[in-house]
Amino acid sequence: MTMGRHFWMVANALSVLIAMWVGYGEPSDIALGSEIASGLIALLLISVMAIFAVGTVHLSRASKLQRPGWVRSPFNWKTDPLQALFMSSVVMLGLAIGSVLRCALEPMHHLGLPMILGSIFVGLVLGQSVAYRIYRRRVD
C-alpha cells in the first residue's frame, strides 16, 4: 500500500470514531412531538436522502464508478460519488450510534436525535442500493 492509501485508511477510520464521539456529545433533548409527526419526519428524511444519493451518482462526471473502500478520499463527489456516499453513510451511522449510546446511558434524553440521524443513515443506504442497481453497468 502507498502512503496515501494508509493516510486515507487512518483518516476514514478516525472520522468514524470522531463521529461516534460527537454523536455521544450532542445534546439529545430533541422532542419531535407526536408519534405521527416523528414518523413523517423520519419518512421525509429517508426519502430526501435516498433521492440525494441517487442524484449524486446520476450527476457525477465519472464514466466508470469505483466501488467504495477505506483507502480513498471521501471528498471527490464529482468523480468518485460512491466513495463519498459510503463514507457519508458510515459517518452518519457513527453519529447515530453515539447518540443512541448517550440515550441508553442517560435515560432522561429524548430519542429524537437518534431517530433523525438513523433516518438519514437509512436514506443514504437505501439511495446507494438504488444507485447500485440503476448504474450497475458503470460500477467497476
C-alpha positions as a Markdown table, in Angstrom:
| # | Residue | x | y | z |
|---|---|---|---|---|
| 1 | Met | 0.0 | 0.0 | 0.0 |
| 2 | Thr | 1.2 | 3.5 | -0.7 |
| 3 | Met | 1.4 | 6.2 | 1.9 |
| 4 | Gly | -1.7 | 8.0 | 0.5 |
| 5 | Arg | -3.7 | 4.8 | 0.9 |
| 6 | His | -2.5 | 4.4 | 4.5 |
| 7 | Phe | -3.4 | 8.1 | 5.2 |
| 8 | Trp | -6.9 | 7.7 | 3.9 |
| 9 | Met | -7.5 | 4.4 | 5.8 |
| 10 | Val | -6.5 | 6.1 | 9.1 |
| 11 | Ala | -8.3 | 9.3 | 8.3 |
| 12 | Asn | -11.5 | 7.5 | 7.4 |
| 13 | Ala | -11.4 | 5.3 | 10.4 |
| 14 | Leu | -10.7 | 8.3 | 12.7 |
| 15 | Ser | -13.7 | 10.2 | 11.1 |
| 16 | Val | -16.0 | 7.3 | 12.2 |
| 17 | Leu | -14.6 | 7.3 | 15.7 |
| 18 | Ile | -14.9 | 11.1 | 15.9 |
| 19 | Ala | -18.5 | 10.9 | 14.7 |
| 20 | Met | -19.4 | 8.5 | 17.4 |
| 21 | Trp | -17.8 | 10.8 | 20.0 |
| 22 | Val | -19.6 | 13.8 | 18.5 |
| 23 | Gly | -22.9 | 11.9 | 18.4 |
| 24 | Tyr | -22.5 | 11.0 | 22.1 |
| 25 | Gly | -21.7 | 14.6 | 23.0 |
| 26 | Glu | -24.6 | 16.2 | 21.1 |
| 27 | Pro | -27.4 | 17.2 | 23.3 |
| 28 | Ser | -30.3 | 14.9 | 22.5 |
| 29 | Asp | -33.1 | 17.0 | 24.1 |
| 30 | Ile | -34.9 | 17.0 | 20.8 |
| 31 | Ala | -38.5 | 16.0 | 21.3 |
| 32 | Leu | -40.3 | 15.6 | 18.0 |
| 33 | Gly | -43.8 | 15.7 | 19.3 |
| 34 | Ser | -46.4 | 13.2 | 18.4 |
| 35 | Glu | -45.7 | 9.7 | 17.0 |
| 36 | Ile | -47.3 | 10.7 | 13.7 |
| 37 | Ala | -45.1 | 13.8 | 13.4 |
| 38 | Ser | -42.0 | 11.7 | 14.2 |
| 39 | Gly | -42.9 | 9.1 | 11.6 |
| 40 | Leu | -43.5 | 11.7 | 9.0 |
| 41 | Ile | -40.2 | 13.4 | 9.7 |
| 42 | Ala | -38.4 | 10.1 | 9.5 |
| 43 | Leu | -40.1 | 9.2 | 6.3 |
| 44 | Leu | -39.3 | 12.6 | 4.8 |
| 45 | Leu | -35.6 | 12.3 | 5.8 |
| 46 | Ile | -35.3 | 8.8 | 4.4 |
| 47 | Ser | -36.9 | 9.9 | 1.1 |
| 48 | Val | -34.8 | 13.1 | 0.7 |
| 49 | Met | -31.6 | 11.3 | 1.5 |
| 50 | Ala | -32.3 | 8.5 | -0.9 |
| 51 | Ile | -33.1 | 10.9 | -3.7 |
| 52 | Phe | -29.9 | 12.8 | -2.8 |
| 53 | Ala | -27.8 | 9.6 | -3.0 |
| 54 | Val | -29.2 | 8.6 | -6.4 |
| 55 | Gly | -28.9 | 12.2 | -7.7 |
| 56 | Thr | -25.3 | 12.4 | -6.6 |
| 57 | Val | -24.4 | 9.3 | -8.7 |
| 58 | His | -26.5 | 10.5 | -11.6 |
| 59 | Leu | -24.8 | 13.9 | -11.7 |
| 60 | Ser | -21.3 | 12.6 | -11.3 |
| 61 | Arg | -18.8 | 13.2 | -14.1 |
| 62 | Ala | -17.3 | 9.7 | -13.9 |
| 63 | Ser | -17.8 | 7.4 | -16.8 |
| 64 | Lys | -16.8 | 4.4 | -14.6 |
| 65 | Leu | -17.7 | 4.2 | -10.9 |
| 66 | Gln | -15.3 | 2.6 | -8.5 |
| 67 | Arg | -16.6 | 0.5 | -5.6 |
| 68 | Pro | -16.0 | 2.3 | -2.3 |
| 69 | Gly | -13.3 | 1.3 | 0.1 |
| 70 | Trp | -11.5 | 2.6 | 3.2 |
| 71 | Val | -8.3 | 3.6 | 1.3 |
| 72 | Arg | -9.6 | 6.5 | -0.8 |
| 73 | Ser | -10.6 | 10.1 | -0.2 |
| 74 | Pro | -14.2 | 10.7 | 0.5 |
| 75 | Phe | -14.1 | 14.3 | -0.8 |
| 76 | Asn | -14.3 | 13.6 | -4.6 |
| 77 | Trp | -18.1 | 13.9 | -5.0 |
| 78 | Lys | -18.0 | 14.6 | -8.8 |
| 79 | Thr | -15.5 | 11.9 | -9.8 |
| 80 | Asp | -16.0 | 9.3 | -7.0 |
| 81 | Pro | -19.6 | 9.6 | -5.7 |
| 82 | Leu | -19.9 | 6.0 | -4.4 |
| 83 | Gln | -16.8 | 6.6 | -2.1 |
| 84 | Ala | -18.3 | 9.9 | -0.9 |
| 85 | Leu | -21.7 | 8.3 | -0.2 |
| 86 | Phe | -20.2 | 5.3 | 1.5 |
| 87 | Met | -18.1 | 7.4 | 3.9 |
| 88 | Ser | -21.1 | 9.8 | 4.5 |
| 89 | Ser | -23.3 | 6.9 | 5.5 |
| 90 | Val | -20.6 | 5.3 | 7.7 |
| 91 | Val | -20.0 | 8.6 | 9.5 |
| 92 | Met | -23.8 | 9.1 | 9.9 |
| 93 | Leu | -24.0 | 5.6 | 11.4 |
| 94 | Gly | -21.3 | 6.6 | 13.8 |
| 95 | Leu | -23.2 | 9.7 | 14.8 |
| 96 | Ala | -26.4 | 7.7 | 15.3 |
| 97 | Ile | -24.6 | 5.0 | 17.4 |
| 98 | Gly | -23.0 | 7.7 | 19.6 |
| 99 | Ser | -26.4 | 9.4 | 20.2 |
| 100 | Val | -28.1 | 6.1 | 20.9 |
| 101 | Leu | -25.3 | 5.3 | 23.5 |
| 102 | Arg | -25.9 | 8.7 | 25.1 |
| 103 | Cys | -29.7 | 8.0 | 25.3 |
| 104 | Ala | -29.0 | 4.5 | 26.7 |
| 105 | Leu | -26.7 | 5.7 | 29.4 |
| 106 | Glu | -28.7 | 8.8 | 30.3 |
| 107 | Pro | -32.4 | 7.9 | 30.3 |
| 108 | Met | -33.6 | 11.5 | 30.6 |
| 109 | His | -32.7 | 12.2 | 27.0 |
| 110 | His | -35.2 | 12.0 | 24.2 |
| 111 | Leu | -34.8 | 9.7 | 21.2 |
| 112 | Gly | -35.4 | 12.5 | 18.7 |
| 113 | Leu | -31.8 | 13.0 | 17.6 |
| 114 | Pro | -31.0 | 9.2 | 17.2 |
| 115 | Met | -34.2 | 8.9 | 15.1 |
| 116 | Ile | -33.2 | 11.8 | 12.9 |
| 117 | Leu | -29.6 | 10.5 | 12.4 |
| 118 | Gly | -30.8 | 7.0 | 11.9 |
| 119 | Ser | -33.3 | 8.1 | 9.3 |
| 120 | Ile | -30.6 | 10.0 | 7.4 |
| 121 | Phe | -28.4 | 6.9 | 7.5 |
| 122 | Val | -31.2 | 4.6 | 6.3 |
| 123 | Gly | -32.0 | 7.1 | 3.5 |
| 124 | Leu | -28.3 | 7.2 | 2.4 |
| 125 | Val | -28.0 | 3.4 | 2.4 |
| 126 | Leu | -31.3 | 3.0 | 0.6 |
| 127 | Gly | -30.3 | 5.5 | -2.1 |
| 128 | Gln | -26.9 | 3.8 | -2.5 |
| 129 | Ser | -28.7 | 0.5 | -3.1 |
| 130 | Val | -30.9 | 2.0 | -5.7 |
| 131 | Ala | -28.0 | 3.8 | -7.3 |
| 132 | Tyr | -26.0 | 0.5 | -7.5 |
| 133 | Arg | -29.0 | -1.2 | -9.2 |
| 134 | Ile | -29.6 | 1.6 | -11.7 |
| 135 | Tyr | -25.9 | 2.2 | -12.6 |
| 136 | Arg | -24.6 | -1.3 | -12.1 |
| 137 | Arg | -23.0 | -1.4 | -15.6 |
| 138 | Arg | -20.9 | 1.7 | -14.7 |
| 139 | Val | -19.5 | 0.1 | -11.5 |
| 140 | Asp | -16.1 | -1.4 | -11.7 |
